[in-house]
Amino acid sequence: MLENMNKEIREALQKLKERGEMTNENIRHAIEEAVEKAEQQAKESGEKINTITKEAVQTATDELKSLGEATKAHTEAAVQGITDAISKKSQEAVSTLEAEVTKAKQRIEEKKERLAAQLAQALEGIKEAAASVTEEAKSYVEEAAQDVKLKNAQLLGLMQQTVRESAQKIIAEGQEVEEKIAHLVKDSVENALNETRLTAENVKETTSAAMLAVIEAANELDEKVVESTRAAVEGAKEALLDQVEKAKIKIEKAKADTNAFVAEEIIDARERLEDLNESFEEAVRGVAYKVADLNEKAKQALLEELKELDAKQSQLKTEAKEAADAALELLKEKGVAFTYRAKERVVALAEETQEEIKELSARMLNIVKSKFESMDQGTKQA
């Protein structure tokens, strides 16, 4: 296998030389083809990738030297061709999966829109039915319909406006403003998250919408801006802490009851819990930037809250980590084999390859400097 690859590399480079087509792209493409064939055969023979790449680099550089073409650019093209060949199939698979994920997200949005439309129609039917019942029953039906709307306000596109109007009334009344605002935001975020999964995207979307609505309400009234902002963050945080508590209960149940244990669900819960505080920080930071031109006091209040969230011992960070650790221990206890996420692999790899990172950093700086030097020379010549 390796002999065939080496032969193909030598012959391909010789032909390029004979035809006067020794360009970087032609060299890269020719070597990529030879190495790709070897890589496919390696899967069947069990040959290691590092053996293939070592042989390919040696053969390519030797042949370029014998042809009098061992320039820096040609050598780099050869190395690029080798790495492209090794990663090509995996990259194609990743691209395919990414395309499938994109399509899945589009389908989810379509389903959400359809669900919202169906729910709106159902509520309209309930409203019409309320008109034909007794007065007492009518009040019960309308109240129940309103509760359904509140629970699904985010899905129906009503959450932000509902929170804004409610916050305005609370601030205008001036009684226990901070407590009521915190409770308002907590309920709104909880209702939204209870109807969906606790993903980073959903956390950011729901908490951002609720906090922004409160700040806009306070800004319009020009009252209790700082207090309302802090209360909104507190309410959103409390809603997330409740979600953490629910996750803990689920993990404990799975620990005690074998029938309640589903490995995939626990792995998923662990990952979402680990991302929770970071997702909320991003939401608070995003709202701070959005209100920067609206109200400087609100922005500063949000940035202060952000410092607390980022603190090592913040409540949300601590409790979310405890729950994530509990999930990890449960997986180990059950003997579940699972792969670490990309973020964790990157951290582990970075710790193990500090010297390599230093070398790459030096190489990157050299590339940047050479580009600036070329630009400077071009300017002088002009």
Summary of the structure (lengths in Angstrom):
residues: 382
radius of gyration: 30.1
end to end distance: 52.8
largest distance: 98.3
contacts: 1162
relative contact order: 0.05
helix: 85%
strand: 0%
